[in-house]
Amino acid sequence: MRNISTLHTLKKIKYGNKIKTFRPDYGLFNNTQMIIMAKRIFLLEDDEGIRQVIELILNLENYEVTSFENVEKFMAANPDDVPDLFILDVMLPDGNGIEVCKELSTLQKDVPVVMMSAHFTSADIALSCSEASFIPKPFDLNTLINTVKRLMKDE
């Protein structure tokens, strides 16, 4: 006989940017743990408005975004906490996204990188960080979403 107190216990899990609720004692979920993880993106962008728009758009696409406003905070992140994608601005107040890209290419070889800039071209980026994709600023939101999906293989 089931314990009445656990019969009505609901479990919550994070699914993308939403919380889903289920009953672990009901059917398929009985004695199993369901883990659903959104793909993760690290965003390095100093402009707060751009950072918020990118976070919002990617959250709506069910990506989990961790953002950093400068190189110092980005480099202070836990090195064991590896995302599925990096999005880096080039011009930053305390460093350069290209240098960050070069360092990432030696540390996180399998993680794709997207570089964004209003002042550099894709040719400039290719010379310095050949592994990176490039999105010019100002950018079209669909271009951003399609680039992220392509690199995450979510098309």
C-alpha positions in Angstrom: 0.0 0.0 0.0 1.3 3.4 -0.9 2.0 6.0 1.7 -0.6 8.7 1.4 1.9 11.5 2.1 4.0 10.5 -0.9 1.1 9.8 -3.1 0.4 13.4 -3.6 4.0 14.7 -3.6 4.8 16.6 -6.7 8.4 17.0 -8.0 9.6 20.0 -9.9 12.3 20.0 -12.5 13.8 22.7 -14.7 13.0 22.4 -18.4 14.6 25.2 -20.3 13.4 28.3 -18.6 10.3 26.7 -17.3 9.5 24.6 -14.2 7.7 21.3 -15.0 5.8 19.4 -12.3 5.1 15.7 -12.2 4.1 13.0 -9.7 7.0 10.6 -9.3 4.7 7.8 -8.0 2.5 8.0 -11.1 3.0 5.6 -14.0 6.2 6.1 -16.0 7.8 8.2 -13.4 7.6 5.6 -10.6 11.0 5.1 -9.0 12.8 6.9 -11.8 14.5 10.3 -12.0 13.7 12.4 -15.0 16.4 14.9 -16.0 15.9 17.3 -18.8 18.7 19.8 -19.3 18.6 22.8 -21.6 21.7 23.4 -23.7 23.8 26.1 -22.1 25.4 29.2 -23.5 27.9 31.5 -22.0 27.5 35.1 -23.2 30.3 37.7 -22.8 28.8 41.1 -23.7 29.5 44.5 -22.0 26.4 46.3 -23.3 23.6 45.7 -20.8 20.8 46.2 -23.4 22.3 43.9 -25.9 23.1 41.3 -23.2 19.4 41.4 -22.0 18.0 41.1 -25.5 20.2 38.1 -26.3 19.4 36.4 -23.0 15.7 36.9 -23.6 15.7 35.7 -27.2 17.8 32.6 -26.4 15.7 31.8 -23.2 12.6 31.9 -25.4 14.4 29.3 -27.6 14.8 27.1 -24.5 18.6 27.7 -24.1 20.0 28.4 -20.6 22.1 31.6 -20.8 24.8 32.6 -18.3 26.0 36.1 -19.0 29.1 38.0 -18.1 29.6 41.8 -18.5 33.4 41.7 -18.6 36.4 39.5 -19.2 37.3 39.4 -15.5 34.0 37.9 -14.5 34.0 35.6 -17.5 37.5 34.2 -16.6 36.4 33.9 -12.9 33.8 31.3 -13.9 34.2 27.8 -12.7 36.5 26.1 -15.3 34.6 22.8 -14.8 31.4 24.5 -15.8 31.5 24.1 -19.6 28.7 25.4 -21.8 27.6 24.0 -25.1 28.4 27.4 -26.9 30.2 30.6 -26.2 29.0 34.0 -27.6 31.7 36.7 -27.3 31.7 40.4 -28.0 35.0 41.6 -29.4 35.3 45.1 -27.8 35.1 44.8 -24.0 36.1 47.4 -21.3 38.7 45.2 -19.7 39.9 43.0 -22.6 39.3 41.7 -26.0 36.9 38.9 -27.1 39.4 37.7 -29.7 42.0 37.0 -27.0 39.3 35.2 -25.0 38.5 33.2 -28.1 42.1 32.2 -28.6 42.3 31.0 -25.0 39.1 29.1 -25.3 40.3 27.4 -28.5 43.1 25.9 -26.5 41.0 25.0 -23.4 37.6 24.0 -24.9 38.4 22.7 -28.3 35.0 21.1 -28.8 32.8 24.0 -27.8 31.8 26.3 -30.7 32.3 30.1 -30.4 30.4 32.9 -31.9 32.1 36.3 -32.1 30.0 39.6 -32.4 31.3 43.0 -33.4 30.3 46.3 -34.9 34.0 47.2 -35.6 35.5 44.0 -37.0 34.7 41.9 -40.0 34.4 38.2 -40.4 37.8 38.3 -42.2 39.4 40.0 -39.1 37.9 37.4 -36.8 39.0 34.5 -39.1 42.6 35.8 -39.0 42.7 35.9 -35.2 40.3 33.1 -34.1 39.6 30.9 -37.1 37.4 28.5 -35.1 34.8 31.1 -34.4 31.6 32.0 -36.3 30.9 35.7 -36.8 27.8 37.8 -36.4 28.1 41.5 -37.3 26.4 44.2 -35.1 23.8 45.4 -35.4 22.5 41.9 -36.0 19.2 40.4 -37.1 17.6 38.3 -34.3 16.8 35.5 -36.8 20.5 35.4 -37.8 21.5 35.0 -34.2 19.0 32.3 -33.5 19.8 30.4 -36.7 23.6 30.6 -36.0 23.1 29.3 -32.5 20.8 26.4 -33.7 23.3 25.5 -36.4 26.2 25.4 -34.1 24.2 23.5 -31.4 23.0 21.2 -34.2 19.4 22.0 -33.2 18.1 22.8 -36.7 
